[in-house]
Amino acid sequence: MIILDVNKVGANFGYGQLFEDVSFSLNEGESISIVGPNGCGKSTLLKIIAGLEKADNGQVSIKKNAKVAYLDQTGSSVVDDRHVYDILKDAFTDLREKEQQIARLQEKMESGIEGEEYNKVLEKYCRLVEEFSIAGGYDMETNINMVVEGLNIDKNLLNQSYNDLSGGEKTLIQLAKALLIKPDLILLDEPTNHIDIPTKEILEEAIEDFDGTLLFVSHDRYFINKFADKTIEFKDGKVTTYLGNYDDYKAKLMAEI
């Protein structure tokens, strides 16, 4: 079943067409790499799919109720002075909103209200607590700890400022946050940039364990060969899809000469 369909998408940034009529689709469980020269629009396309930027034309369709996680190559340069643990909790946006609503209702009940007003607040409080529990609100800490352990992240980092982390540590934290969403589709933009070999090995193990759909931009030939089922080439504002990994793609290009 198709989880992502990109149909005749184009982007223009005022200095000319970056790309146009880009079309391809991903089936559930596929892993597809996007290759091409710097500046051809690969990262822009990922941002359009993630909903962070708008296309000038065309349409991106994602399977209904599918969760999408996006790991930006600039994650290591993001400035955020919050504790790492709070950043990981951002993966639970809906649950955190409910958590805050519950806290406000509890404060209101403890403020001295009485009678019918108290009963109405209590009824809403009980309903939200039930929804919060069913949605896994009380498992947030457990889930965070499981992902942190799975990625071999030092738990001491959780109480540190995100700004104080190394580039590789920030990449792992962003990956942990993406996995906590429990996505059906992960978008990775140059995931192996600026990380050391041990971090890269952890990243690769996490991707091997991921059973969803993967779309990634990379210049890392080894990484593409390891994970790509198909390779999409960006060239002169157009895309061509090739079956197989990077070596398969290059072999087909040589055969076309």
C-alpha positions as CSV (number, residue, x, y, z in Angstrom):
1,M,0.0,0.0,0.0
2,I,1.3,3.5,-0.9
3,I,2.2,5.6,2.2
4,L,3.6,8.6,0.3
5,D,2.7,10.0,-3.1
6,V,4.5,13.0,-4.6
7,N,2.7,14.3,-7.7
8,K,4.3,16.9,-10.0
9,V,5.7,18.9,-7.2
10,G,7.7,22.0,-8.0
11,A,9.6,24.7,-6.1
12,N,10.8,28.1,-7.1
13,F,12.7,30.4,-4.8
14,G,12.6,33.6,-6.9
15,Y,15.8,33.0,-8.8
16,G,14.6,30.3,-11.1
17,Q,13.0,26.9,-10.9
18,L,14.7,24.7,-8.3
19,F,12.8,21.6,-9.5
20,E,9.5,20.9,-11.3
21,D,7.2,18.0,-12.0
22,V,8.8,15.8,-9.3
23,S,6.7,12.6,-9.0
24,F,7.3,9.3,-7.2
25,S,5.6,7.2,-4.6
26,L,6.7,5.0,-1.6
27,N,5.1,1.8,-0.5
28,E,4.9,0.9,3.1
29,G,8.1,-0.7,4.3
30,E,10.3,0.6,1.4
31,S,13.6,2.4,1.9
32,I,14.4,5.0,-0.8
33,S,17.5,7.2,-1.1
34,I,17.6,10.6,-2.9
35,V,20.9,11.5,-4.6
36,G,22.1,14.4,-6.6
37,P,24.4,17.4,-6.6
38,N,24.4,20.0,-3.8
39,G,21.8,22.7,-4.3
40,C,19.5,20.7,-6.5
41,G,16.6,20.7,-4.0
42,K,16.9,17.4,-2.2
43,S,16.6,18.9,1.3
44,T,13.9,21.3,0.1
45,L,11.8,18.3,-1.1
46,L,12.1,16.6,2.2
47,K,10.9,19.8,4.0
48,I,7.9,20.0,1.6
49,I,7.0,16.4,2.4
50,A,7.4,17.1,6.1
51,G,5.1,20.1,5.8
52,L,7.8,22.6,6.8
53,E,7.8,24.3,3.4
54,K,5.2,24.8,0.7
55,A,5.5,23.6,-2.9
56,D,4.8,26.1,-5.6
57,N,2.8,23.5,-7.5
58,G,1.9,19.9,-7.3
59,Q,0.7,17.8,-4.3
60,V,2.1,15.6,-1.6
61,S,-0.3,12.9,-0.3
62,I,0.5,10.9,2.9
63,K,-1.6,7.9,4.0
64,K,-4.3,8.9,6.4
65,N,-3.3,8.8,10.1
66,A,0.3,8.0,9.1
67,K,2.9,9.5,11.5
68,V,5.9,11.2,9.9
69,A,9.2,12.0,11.6
70,Y,11.8,14.3,10.1
71,L,15.5,14.4,11.1
72,D,17.0,17.6,9.8
73,Q,20.7,17.7,8.9
74,T,20.9,21.0,10.8
75,G,19.8,19.4,14.0
76,S,23.3,19.7,15.4
77,S,23.2,23.5,14.9
78,V,19.8,24.0,16.5
79,V,19.9,26.4,19.5
80,D,17.8,25.2,22.4
81,D,18.9,25.8,26.0
82,R,16.3,23.4,27.5
83,H,17.2,20.1,29.1
84,V,17.5,17.2,26.7
85,Y,14.7,15.4,28.5
86,D,12.3,18.2,27.8
87,I,13.3,18.1,24.1
88,L,12.5,14.4,24.0
89,K,9.2,15.0,25.6
90,D,8.3,17.2,22.6
91,A,7.7,13.9,20.8
92,F,4.5,13.7,22.8
93,T,2.9,17.0,21.9
94,D,-0.7,15.8,22.2
95,L,0.0,14.1,25.5
96,R,1.8,17.1,26.9
97,E,-1.1,19.3,26.0
98,K,-3.5,17.0,27.9
99,E,-1.0,16.8,30.8
100,Q,-1.1,20.6,31.1
101,Q,-4.9,20.7,30.8
102,I,-5.1,18.1,33.6
103,A,-2.8,20.2,35.8
104,R,-4.8,23.4,35.2
105,L,-8.1,21.6,36.1
106,Q,-6.5,20.1,39.3
107,E,-5.4,23.6,40.3
108,K,-8.9,24.9,39.7
109,M,-10.4,22.1,41.9
110,E,-8.0,22.9,44.6
111,S,-8.7,26.7,44.5
112,G,-11.9,26.4,46.6
113,I,-14.6,26.1,43.9
114,E,-17.8,24.3,45.1
115,G,-21.1,22.8,44.1
116,E,-22.0,22.5,40.4
117,E,-18.9,24.3,39.2
118,Y,-16.7,21.8,41.0
119,N,-18.7,18.9,39.6
120,K,-18.3,20.1,36.0
121,V,-14.5,20.6,36.5
122,L,-14.2,17.2,38.1
123,E,-16.1,15.5,35.3
124,K,-13.8,17.1,32.7
125,Y,-10.8,16.3,34.8
126,C,-11.7,12.6,35.0
127,R,-12.4,12.4,31.3
128,L,-9.0,13.9,30.4
129,V,-7.2,11.6,32.9
130,E,-8.8,8.6,31.2
131,E,-7.9,9.8,27.7
132,F,-4.4,10.6,28.9
133,S,-4.0,7.1,30.4
134,I,-5.4,5.3,27.3
135,A,-3.1,7.3,25.0
136,G,-0.1,6.2,27.0
137,G,0.5,9.4,29.0
138,Y,1.8,7.5,32.0
139,D,4.3,5.6,29.9
140,M,6.2,8.6,28.5
141,E,9.1,8.3,30.9
142,T,9.3,4.5,30.3
143,N,9.3,5.0,26.5
144,I,11.9,7.7,26.7
145,N,14.2,5.5,28.8
146,M,13.7,2.5,26.4
147,V,14.7,4.6,23.3
148,V,17.6,6.2,25.2
149,E,18.9,2.8,26.2
150,G,18.4,1.4,22.8
151,L,20.5,4.2,21.2
152,N,23.2,3.9,24.0
153,I,22.7,7.5,25.0
154,D,24.3,8.4,28.3
155,K,21.4,9.1,30.7
156,N,23.4,11.9,32.2
157,L,22.8,13.8,29.0
158,L,19.1,14.0,29.8
159,N,19.7,16.7,32.5
160,Q,22.1,18.7,30.4
161,S,21.3,21.6,28.1
162,Y,20.9,20.6,24.5
163,N,23.2,23.5,23.5
164,D,26.1,21.8,25.5
165,L,26.0,18.6,23.5
166,S,28.4,17.6,20.7
167,G,27.1,17.3,17.1
168,G,27.0,13.6,17.3
169,E,25.1,13.6,20.6
170,K,22.6,16.1,19.1
171,T,22.0,13.8,16.1
172,L,21.3,10.9,18.4
173,I,18.9,13.0,20.5
174,Q,17.0,14.1,17.3
175,L,16.9,10.5,16.2
176,A,15.5,9.4,19.6
177,K,12.9,12.1,19.4
178,A,11.9,10.9,15.9
179,L,11.6,7.3,17.1
180,L,9.5,8.3,20.1
181,I,6.9,9.6,17.7
182,K,6.6,5.9,16.6
183,P,6.5,7.0,13.0
184,D,5.3,5.1,10.0
185,L,7.6,7.2,7.7
186,I,11.0,8.7,8.6
187,L,12.6,11.4,6.6
188,L,16.4,11.7,7.0
189,D,18.4,14.5,5.6
190,E,22.2,13.6,5.5
191,P,22.0,11.5,8.7
192,T,25.6,10.5,8.7
193,N,27.0,14.1,8.4
194,H,29.2,15.3,11.3
195,I,29.0,12.1,13.4
196,D,31.8,9.8,14.4
197,I,32.0,6.1,13.7
198,P,30.5,4.8,17.0
199,T,27.5,7.2,16.5
200,K,27.1,6.1,12.9
201,E,27.0,2.5,14.0
202,I,24.3,3.2,16.5
203,L,22.3,5.1,13.9
204,E,22.6,2.2,11.4
205,E,21.4,-0.3,14.1
206,A,18.4,1.9,14.8
207,I,17.5,2.1,11.2
208,E,17.9,-1.7,10.7
209,D,15.4,-2.2,13.6
210,F,12.9,0.3,12.2
211,D,10.1,-1.6,10.4
212,G,8.5,1.4,8.8
213,T,9.1,3.4,5.6
214,L,12.3,5.4,5.1
215,L,13.1,8.2,2.7
216,F,16.6,9.7,3.0
217,V,19.0,12.1,1.4
218,S,22.6,11.1,1.6
219,H,26.0,11.4,-0.1
220,D,27.2,8.4,1.9
221,R,27.7,5.6,-0.6
222,Y,28.1,2.9,2.1
223,F,24.9,4.1,3.8
224,I,22.9,4.1,0.6
225,N,24.1,0.7,-0.4
226,K,23.1,-0.7,3.0
227,F,19.6,0.7,3.2
228,A,18.2,1.7,-0.2
229,D,15.7,-0.5,-2.1
230,K,15.4,2.3,-4.7
231,T,17.5,5.3,-5.6
232,I,15.9,8.6,-6.9
233,E,18.3,10.8,-8.9
234,F,17.8,14.6,-8.9
235,K,19.3,16.0,-12.1
236,D,18.5,19.3,-13.9
237,G,15.3,19.8,-11.9
238,K,13.9,16.4,-12.8
239,V,13.9,13.0,-11.0
240,T,14.5,9.5,-12.2
241,T,13.8,6.4,-10.1
242,Y,16.2,3.4,-10.2
243,L,15.6,0.0,-8.6
244,G,18.3,-0.9,-6.1
245,N,21.0,0.8,-4.1
246,Y,23.8,3.2,-5.1
247,D,25.9,0.6,-6.8
248,D,22.9,-0.6,-8.8
249,Y,22.1,3.0,-9.7
250,K,25.6,3.7,-10.9
251,A,25.7,0.4,-12.9
252,K,22.5,1.4,-14.7
253,L,23.9,4.8,-15.5
254,M,27.0,3.2,-17.0
255,A,24.9,0.9,-19.1
256,E,23.0,3.9,-20.5
257,I,26.2,5.5,-21.8
